């Protein structure tokens, strides 16, 4: 099964210097491609100088996670057509992920053995605390009744230690964009990511649409990767707050049919408003503005 690992980079020179070498060393089963999302640092020149064997896709502007990967995959498919090769599996990897030896074979094997598996993630663990899960995905994602995302392995901001409690085959609702494995044919069939989301929650929307066509999403617990976190937008960045809250609502509106969505959105606007008040009381007025005002603009 031909596999392409696509690392989306935006001004991430220091992260590539830290994580690209182990990725190349521990991923002999795959082609590694760096898609640069309009960086204005020295990422591309450094890559050409130190790793000329790594294929590069240079995008002219920052299209976000969703648009950047859509454009990179489209260019990759055009190259495939010219070279008369077919990639069966895309692994979309954050530039702040560290992989370890033998991380990749269990993933490829799972997709070879399960033809209805269309999206997956490995266990995502904390690079600064190796025995614990990491916030961005942990052991696989779900949505609660109001559409708030949560993961096995974390409760709110509390991260569990991984002692095998989630090992074994089990479907999940969404797989993390930090290390998102996609069957290429299924990704194309649903039209890729919604580029309007830009970044955050786009993997939830994609997994939702993939499942609506009968596909399965899973956490492959025989594989683990380690996430540094906050490589592009720090947790303290108000824009990250804005994108998370806005996109969460937009994904619900896109995918929930009938009058039920009206009830959910009413509850969500009330609860999200309370969250904005909490930000204000914490002395974070920019987060309140980004969370509340821009959410209404987005809707």
N, C-alpha and C positions, 0 to 999 in steps of 0.2 A: 504494500500500500504506500504509494508515493506521498510523502509528507513535506509540507513547507512550514517552517516556523517564521512568522513575520513579526519583527520587533518594530513597533511604531515609536519613533524618537522625535522629541521636540526639545531642543536645547539641552540634551541629556548627555553631553560629552563625558562628564565625570561618572555617570552611571554606566555608560558603555565601557569606559576604562575599567570599571569594577566588575562588570557582569558578563561582558561579551566573551572573554576567554573561556570561562567555565561552560558557557552555553555551547560554544563550538567544540570544546573538548568532550563534553558529555552527551552530544546529540549527533553521533555519526549516522544515525538512521534517517536524518532529515536534511533538507536544504535550508540554510539560514539566510533570511533576507532582512535587511534593514530598510524600512520605509521612513524617510525623513519628512516630517510634517512642517516644512518651511522654516527650519531652524536658522537662527542668525548667529549661532556660535560656530565653533570649528569642528562640529561633529562630522560632517561629510569629508572634509580634508583629512582629518585624523584617521577616519575609517579607511580612506583610499590609501593612506600611507602605511598604516599598520596591518590592515586586513584587506589587501586588494582582492583576495579570493571571495570575499563576501559580496553577494549581489546587492546593489543599492537601487532604491527607487526614490527619486528626489521630487517631492511635491513643492509647488511654488508658494504655497501659503498654508497656514495652520488651519486644517479642516476639522480639528477635533478628533476624538476617538472614532466616532461613527463615520464621518465623511472621509477621514484619513484612511481607515481600513477599507472602506468601499472603493476608494480611488486606487489604493495600492493593489487590492485583489483584482480589480479590473485590468490594471497594467500587467499584473502577473499572468492573468488568463490570456491576454494578447500575446505575451511572450511564449506561453505554452503552445498556442495555436501555431505560431511561426516555427517553433522547434518541434512540433508534432509530439508533445508529451502531455500527460494529464496528471494534475495533482488531485489526489483523492481526499486529503486531509489538510486543513489549515489549523495551525496552532498560533493564536494571537497572544503574544507574550509582552507584558509590560517591560519597559527597559530597566525597572528596578526589581526584577525577579532573579533570584539565584537558583540555578538548577544543580542537581547533584547526580552522581553516577547512577545509571539504571533508572532514571526517572521516566524515560520515553517509551521503552518497550511495552510496559503494561497498558499504556494509552493506546498505542497502535493495535495491540492484540485485542483490546476491548472493542474497538471499532471493526476489526476483522471478524470477530465472533458474533457481533450483534448488529445485524443489518438495519434494524430500526433505530439504532442509536445515532442521533444527529448532532448532539452537542454534549459536552462534558467538561469537567475540570478535575485536576488532581486535588488532593488535600493542599490547602494553602496555609503555610505556617509562618510564624513570625521570625524574621531573620535576627532580631535582637533578643529573642527568647525562644530558642529552637524547639523546645518541647511543647510550646503552646500554639494554638491556632492564631491566624492573623485576621484582622477585621474584614478585609476585602475578600470574602468568599468562604473562609474557614473550611467546613466540610460539606458545603453545598447550600444553596439558597431556596427560600420559600417566600410566599406572601401570606400575610394574615387576612382576615375578613375585610379590612379596610384598605388593603393594598400596600401596607407597609412591609418592606422587605426585611427578612431576618435570615439567620444562618444557623445550621447545626454547628456547635462549637463556640458560639458567642451569644450572650444575652445582653442586649444593649451594648455597653462598652466593656463588658467583662468577658475576657477571653479564656476559654477552658484549656486545660492541659490535655494533650492528646495521649491517651493511654489505650487507644484502640476501641473506644466506645462506639465509634461510628464506622468501623471497618466492615467491609462486606458490601455486596451489591444492593443498592437502593436508589430508586429514581428520585430526583429532586425537581424543583420547579424552574430554577434558573441556575446557570453556571456563571462563575465570576469572570468578568472581562480581564482580570489580572492575568489569567492563564486560561483562555477560552479555546477549547478544541471543537472544531466544526467540520462536519462532513461537507465537502465542497459542493456536491450536487444539491444538497438540501439548502445550503446558504444561497445559492443562485436561484433556487426555485421560489423562495420567499422574497427575493429582491434585495437581500442584504440588510444592512442596518438602516434605520431611519435617520438620515443625516441631519434632520432638523433638531434632533436631540443633542447633537454636538458631542457631549460627554456626560457620563453618569446615567445609569438606568437603561442605557441602550441595549445591554445584554439581556435584561429582563424582558424588554419588548421583543427582542429577536427570539428568545427561547419560548415565549408565549406563542408567537406566530408559528414557530416550528412545531410545537406540540399541537396546535390547532389543525395541522395537516397530518397528524398521526405519528409524529416522531417522538422519541424518548430523549430525556436529558438525565445525566447521571454524574455522580462523583466517583471517580476511579480511585479508590482508597489504597490501592497498591502503589500509588505514585504520590510523591510529595515534592513541592517546590517551596521556596522561602522568599517572602515578600518584604522588601524594605519599607514600602509605603510612602505615599505623598510625593512621588517623584516628579509629578507635573504640577498638580495643584495641591498645596499644603492644606491640612485640615483646617487651619485658621483662615483660609482664604474665603472671603464673602462670596466670591463667584462660585466656589464649590457648593456653598450652602444654597445659593440660588438654583444652580443646575439640579441638585439633588431633589429639592422640594418641587420645583416646576416640573421636572421630567417625570417624577413619580405620579403626579396628577395626569400629565399628558398620556402616559402609558396606560393608565386606567381608562381614560376617556376613549382611547383608541381600541381597547380590547374587551371592555365590558359592554355587553349589549343590553338594551331594554331599559325600563324605568329604574332598575336597581342602581345604575350609575348615578342617578340624581341623588339618591339617598346617601350613597358613599361619598360623593363629592361634598355634600352639605356637612357631613360629619368631619371630613378631612379638612375643609376650610376652617371649621371651628377649632379643631385640634392643632392645625398648623399655625393658626393665629395665636394660640396659647404658646406654642414653641417660639414664635416671634417675640412675645412678651418676655419669655424666659431669657432670650438673647439680650433684650433691652435691660433687664434687671442685672444681667451679668456684665453690663458695661460694653456690649458689643452692638452698638446701633447700626453699623454697616451690615452686620448679619441680619438684623431685623429688617432693614430695607431690602436687602437682597432676597430674603426669605419671603416676605409678605408682598411688598409692592411689585416686584418683578414677577412673582408667581401669578398675580392677577393680570399683569401685562401679557404673560405667556398664554393665559387662557383666553 
